[in-house]
């Protein structure tokens, strides 16, 4: 989800530093989605999954 740039001359992908605000937000969203997905799978009923 991070902005990446491809440098054709170098043949390398450059990503923002791991502690950039964008990286932190992306990591938090991924964690939140994983937690919610697990909660849905483990719910005993449809009502608990909401």
Buried (B, 14 or more C-beta within 10 A) or exposed (E): EEEEEEEEEEEEEEEBEEEEEEBEEBEEEEEEEEEEEEEEEEEEEEEEEE
